[in-house]
Amino acid sequence: MRAVLCKAYGPPESLVVEDIASLEPGPGQVVVKVVAAGVNFPDTLIIQNKYQFKPPLPFSPGGEAAGTVLRVGAGVTGFAPGQKVIAFTGHGSFAEEVLADASRLLPIPSGMSFEIAASFVMTYGTSYHALKDRATLKAGETLLVLGAAGGVGLAAVEIGKALGAKVIAAASSPEKLAVCTEHGADAVINYASEDLRERLKALTEGRGVDVIYDPVGGGYSEPALRSMAWRGRFLVVGFANGQIPSIPLNLTLLKGCSIVGVFWGDFVRREPKASARDLEELMELLHQGRLKPLVSASYRFDEIAQALNAVLERKVTGKIVVTP
């Protein structure tokens, strides 16, 4: 089978596409024939040895995929060859076949395309865990989403609306903000051309925001935190900007607010029952039409460097996928 391989840590251009042996499932495992694989920001980190999980070289990146079951290992129940499934694997999905524990599979709901299925679990799982479990976002509260047009950001906009919040989306261009509005944002801020704090002050009538969802980091984190309401919650989701901000901790004292870390991958590992419940609730929201995942582009395996660089350069709205 063909696979995108990371044989030495480096930039996206260092990845290669090669033929490797087909996979065989062990006990409790399933081999899935990949139709589409979602591209996520952690994929750009794991190939540079900058991510929390460090699979041994060589490995195929790609944390999630959708396809059909090829082979099942001993003891696997509930999945059979030919069944359409989502696999959330952490790595290995940029290949014609991916190996996954059966516990990391979900049946694809009727009517869902492989492309949407391949790009749903990580972004919506992360954002739902962040807003529901970590921030306990309540109906009527105000949510600010930074980097709101990206994969996890757009998911956060939709989930925030589904939970009954007023959602303010911040992004860097009119085109990105138009996408945020289409997906339910109540108000938008172009933080490339507008003063973030002044706009938030005007939009909240000086009260501030209750929850901040920050997958970006960099220079907007501190101004956003300074715009937080009393007892607010600041969600640390990631650092797509490439810069980890240094936050003056006196701000948390003055505002009685919390800075809360969000690590969905470890949440899935440490709290599998809670994670499974979250995914069931997300699928119900999707079934109700309250979530509308956006896949804005598709790339071939031999275009993987272009796909990952588009993510690194923050040119992607919603999600992109790669296909064998």
Secondary structure, 3 states (H helix, E strand, C coil): CEEEEECCCCCHHHCEEEECCCCCCCCCEEEEEEEEEEECHHHHHHCCCCCCCCCCCCECCCCEEEEEEEEECCCCCCCCCCCEEEEECCCCCCECEEEEEHHHEEECCCCCCHHHHHCCHHHHHHHHHHHHHHCCCCCCCEEEECCCCCHHHHHHHHHHHHCCCEEEEEECCHHHHHHHHHCCCCEEEECCCCCHHHHHHHHCCCCCEEEEEECCCHHHHHHHHHCEEEEEEEEECCCCCCCCCCCCCHHHHHHCCEEEECCHHHHHHHCHHHHHHHHHHHHHHHHCCCCCCCEEEEEEHHHHHHHHHHHHCCCCCCEEEEEC
